[in-house]
Amino acid sequence: MIVRMYFIQDVPFTFDELPESAIYDKELIEIANKYYHYEPEDLYKNSFYLIDEEAHPCLFDLDLENPEDMPLFNEY
């Protein structure tokens, strides 16, 4: 699956799924194949590490260089 990954200081912590049509985009597939393939466990560990350090940008108020590039979460 090709996804949009989110990183903080080079640590991947979450992702957004791309539309199903992305799997047919040859240019996007070539770009994705150049990058590391993450397993769900990688994100799980990294996300909990950031939570433990109170550095998870989706859960804690942080001064971010590009806050507009963070994933959007529904507020309850």
MDAnalysis code that builds the backbone (N, CA, C; Angstrom):
import MDAnalysis as mda
import numpy as np

u = mda.Universe.empty(228, n_residues=76, atom_resindex=np.repeat(np.arange(76), 3), trajectory=True)
u.add_TopologyAttr("name", ["N", "CA", "C"] * 76)
u.add_TopologyAttr("resid", np.arange(1, 77))
u.add_TopologyAttr("resname", ["MET", "ILE", "VAL", "ARG", "MET", "TYR", "PHE", "ILE", "GLN", "ASP", "VAL", "PRO", "PHE", "THR", "PHE", "ASP", "GLU", "LEU", "PRO", "GLU", "SER", "ALA", "ILE", "TYR", "ASP", "LYS", "GLU", "LEU", "ILE", "GLU", "ILE", "ALA", "ASN", "LYS", "TYR", "TYR", "HIS", "TYR", "GLU", "PRO", "GLU", "ASP", "LEU", "TYR", "LYS", "ASN", "SER", "PHE", "TYR", "LEU", "ILE", "ASP", "GLU", "GLU", "ALA", "HIS", "PRO", "CYS", "LEU", "PHE", "ASP", "LEU", "ASP", "LEU", "GLU", "ASN", "PRO", "GLU", "ASP", "MET", "PRO", "LEU", "PHE", "ASN", "GLU", "TYR"])
u.atoms.positions = np.array([
    [0.848, -1.166, 0.000],
    [0.000, 0.000, 0.000],
    [0.902, 1.241, 0.000],
    [0.553, 2.201, -0.783],
    [1.274, 3.471, -0.811],
    [0.499, 4.446, 0.068],
    [1.226, 5.083, 0.999],
    [0.595, 6.014, 1.932],
    [1.409, 7.293, 2.005],
    [0.802, 8.321, 2.585],
    [1.536, 9.546, 2.888],
    [2.000, 9.431, 4.333],
    [3.315, 9.419, 4.528],
    [3.888, 9.268, 5.863],
    [4.108, 10.638, 6.496],
    [3.987, 10.666, 7.819],
    [4.271, 11.873, 8.593],
    [5.437, 11.586, 9.520],
    [6.391, 12.524, 9.546],
    [7.614, 12.368, 10.325],
    [7.788, 13.577, 11.237],
    [8.412, 13.355, 12.359],
    [8.889, 14.453, 13.191],
    [10.336, 14.122, 13.525],
    [11.224, 14.997, 13.111],
    [12.673, 14.795, 13.236],
    [13.067, 13.408, 12.717],
    [12.612, 13.107, 11.531],
    [12.921, 11.861, 10.821],
    [12.346, 10.601, 11.472],
    [11.421, 10.751, 12.404],
    [10.770, 9.607, 13.042],
    [9.348, 9.508, 12.486],
    [9.042, 8.437, 11.734],
    [7.679, 8.292, 11.224],
    [6.739, 7.896, 12.364],
    [5.561, 8.560, 12.408],
    [4.670, 8.265, 13.526],
    [3.232, 7.979, 13.113],
    [2.845, 8.353, 11.915],
    [1.499, 8.041, 11.435],
    [1.475, 8.187, 9.915],
    [0.333, 7.870, 9.333],
    [0.208, 7.957, 7.885],
    [-1.246, 8.210, 7.516],
    [-1.443, 8.648, 6.290],
    [-2.763, 8.773, 5.675],
    [-2.785, 7.856, 4.463],
    [-3.883, 7.153, 4.297],
    [-4.031, 6.335, 3.097],
    [-4.303, 7.249, 1.915],
    [-3.777, 6.872, 0.775],
    [-4.033, 7.608, -0.460],
    [-5.253, 6.997, -1.150],
    [-5.855, 7.733, -2.062],
    [-6.994, 7.156, -2.799],
    [-6.582, 5.874, -3.514],
    [-7.519, 4.992, -3.716],
    [-7.233, 3.702, -4.356],
    [-6.586, 3.876, -5.724],
    [-6.898, 4.958, -6.396],
    [-6.330, 5.191, -7.726],
    [-4.809, 5.336, -7.685],
    [-4.234, 5.622, -6.513],
    [-2.787, 5.799, -6.392],
    [-2.031, 4.522, -6.747],
    [-2.644, 3.368, -6.542],
    [-1.933, 2.116, -6.837],
    [-1.751, 1.894, -8.336],
    [-2.405, 2.705, -9.156],
    [-2.266, 2.593, -10.608],
    [-1.394, 3.694, -11.201],
    [-0.897, 4.595, -10.361],
    [-0.071, 5.706, -10.816],
    [1.385, 5.245, -10.881],
    [1.882, 4.975, -12.093],
    [3.229, 4.418, -12.255],
    [4.304, 5.346, -11.714],
    [4.143, 6.648, -11.906],
    [5.132, 7.602, -11.405],
    [5.174, 7.572, -9.869],
    [4.027, 7.524, -9.248],
    [3.952, 7.463, -7.786],
    [4.547, 6.150, -7.264],
    [4.308, 5.070, -7.959],
    [4.863, 3.766, -7.569],
    [6.390, 3.804, -7.631],
    [6.942, 4.405, -8.672],
    [8.397, 4.511, -8.792],
    [8.980, 5.328, -7.647],
    [8.326, 6.426, -7.307],
    [8.795, 7.264, -6.189],
    [8.727, 6.469, -4.891],
    [7.604, 5.802, -4.652],
    [7.429, 5.042, -3.410],
    [8.448, 3.922, -3.286],
    [8.807, 3.295, -4.374],
    [9.759, 2.184, -4.339],
    [11.174, 2.620, -3.965],
    [11.456, 3.920, -4.065],
    [12.778, 4.436, -3.709],
    [12.944, 4.595, -2.198],
    [11.859, 4.535, -1.453],
    [11.902, 4.803, -0.022],
    [11.755, 3.537, 0.794],
    [12.135, 3.655, 2.061],
    [12.052, 2.546, 3.002],
    [10.607, 2.093, 3.153],
    [10.420, 0.802, 3.312],
    [9.093, 0.245, 3.532],
    [8.896, 0.037, 5.019],
    [7.913, 0.705, 5.596],
    [7.648, 0.612, 7.031],
    [6.603, -0.449, 7.312],
    [6.761, -1.090, 8.436],
    [5.792, -2.060, 8.930],
    [4.914, -1.369, 9.966],
    [3.690, -1.843, 10.168],
    [2.823, -1.231, 11.190],
    [3.488, -1.170, 12.572],
    [4.291, -2.168, 12.890],
    [4.971, -2.176, 14.193],
    [5.953, -1.018, 14.328],
    [6.586, -0.612, 13.216],
    [7.498, 0.536, 13.248],
    [6.757, 1.787, 13.721],
    [5.603, 2.015, 13.133],
    [4.820, 3.198, 13.491],
    [4.295, 3.105, 14.915],
    [3.887, 1.919, 15.318],
    [3.386, 1.698, 16.669],
    [4.473, 2.060, 17.691],
    [5.666, 1.540, 17.503],
    [6.771, 1.819, 18.427],
    [7.151, 3.291, 18.415],
    [7.249, 3.869, 17.232],
    [7.634, 5.276, 17.135],
    [6.585, 6.194, 17.742],
    [5.334, 5.887, 17.495],
    [4.263, 6.705, 18.037],
    [4.273, 6.672, 19.568],
    [4.435, 5.494, 20.143],
    [4.478, 5.397, 21.597],
    [5.733, 6.042, 22.171],
    [6.839, 5.971, 21.451],
    [8.048, 6.674, 21.891],
    [7.775, 8.174, 21.971],
    [7.154, 8.732, 20.931],
    [6.855, 10.159, 20.927],
    [5.861, 10.527, 22.029],
    [4.908, 9.658, 22.302],
    [3.957, 9.910, 23.392],
    [4.694, 9.910, 24.731],
    [5.558, 8.930, 24.953],
    [6.329, 8.866, 26.200],
    [7.173, 10.117, 26.408],
    [7.696, 10.658, 25.315],
    [8.531, 11.857, 25.385],
    [7.701, 13.146, 25.324],
    [6.390, 12.998, 25.308],
    [5.468, 14.137, 25.159],
    [5.840, 14.977, 23.944],
    [6.160, 14.283, 22.867],
    [6.574, 14.953, 21.639],
    [5.730, 14.527, 20.443],
    [4.601, 13.879, 20.695],
    [3.720, 13.466, 19.593],
    [2.902, 14.683, 19.170],
    [3.084, 15.167, 17.955],
    [2.443, 16.422, 17.538],
    [0.919, 16.353, 17.448],
    [0.359, 15.165, 17.412],
    [-1.102, 15.054, 17.361],
    [-1.723, 15.057, 18.758],
    [-0.901, 14.917, 19.779],
    [-1.420, 14.828, 21.146],
    [-0.942, 15.950, 22.060],
    [0.161, 16.576, 21.709],
    [0.745, 17.611, 22.561],
    [0.958, 18.882, 21.753],
    [0.849, 20.022, 22.428],
    [1.115, 21.299, 21.771],
    [2.620, 21.460, 21.602],
    [3.046, 21.538, 20.367],
    [4.469, 21.679, 20.057],
    [4.646, 22.830, 19.079],
    [5.795, 23.463, 19.152],
    [6.148, 24.463, 18.146],
    [6.709, 23.720, 16.947],
    [5.949, 23.695, 15.874],
    [6.342, 22.961, 14.676],
    [6.718, 23.924, 13.564],
    [7.687, 23.526, 12.767],
    [8.088, 24.356, 11.629],
    [6.987, 24.413, 10.577],
    [6.299, 23.290, 10.338],
    [5.285, 23.205, 9.297],
    [4.009, 22.578, 9.860],
    [3.301, 23.270, 10.727],
    [2.097, 22.660, 11.306],
    [1.035, 22.336, 10.260],
    [1.047, 23.034, 9.149],
    [0.070, 22.767, 8.089],
    [0.304, 21.417, 7.417],
    [1.474, 20.828, 7.617],
    [1.788, 19.529, 7.031],
    [1.435, 18.350, 7.933],
    [0.888, 18.633, 9.090],
    [0.498, 17.562, 10.005],
    [-0.860, 16.995, 9.590],
    [-1.104, 15.728, 9.920],
    [-2.396, 15.128, 9.574],
    [-3.528, 15.821, 10.316],
    [-4.693, 15.802, 9.710],
    [-5.867, 16.404, 10.338],
    [-6.612, 15.333, 11.118],
    [-6.887, 15.618, 12.372],
    [-7.657, 14.697, 13.202],
    [-8.924, 15.382, 13.645],
    [-9.982, 14.633, 13.720],
    [-11.241, 15.180, 14.209],
    [-11.139, 15.441, 15.702],
    [-11.640, 16.596, 16.119],
    [-11.665, 16.895, 17.549],
    [-13.010, 16.459, 18.084],
    [-12.997, 15.800, 19.213],
    [-14.238, 15.307, 19.811],
    [-14.606, 16.143, 20.994],
])
